[in-house]
Amino acid sequence: MNKVVAFCSSRGGTGKTTIAANLAVYLATKGLNTAVIDLDFRAPSFFYIFRDFAKEPVKRYTNDYLDSDCEPEDFLVHIQTSLGTKGKLLVGVAD
């Protein structure tokens, strides 16, 4: 079953990215395949949170997908955490 959870606020610095990143890792450790996509184009930060855990370099961005320049598999980066996640964790970073 697919679920979508969105964290939004009109103010910066309220913890949206931190909560989304932590929830994504938690769900992946519980065995759920999880994708988290950064849609904060003014101050993107998922790249900085997950950069040390990416299995491959970022080649495309969320912006590219929204501009119809790529497919989901082109911009979603597989993340390998040291927590031994049972589910897949995919991250889409904004540029």
Secondary structure as UniProt FT lines:
FT   HELIX           16..29
FT   TURN            30..31
FT   STRAND          34..37
FT   HELIX           46..50
FT   HELIX           51..53
FT   HELIX           62..66
FT   TURN            67..68
FT   HELIX           72..75
FT   STRAND          76..79
FT   TURN            82..83
FT   STRAND          89..92
//
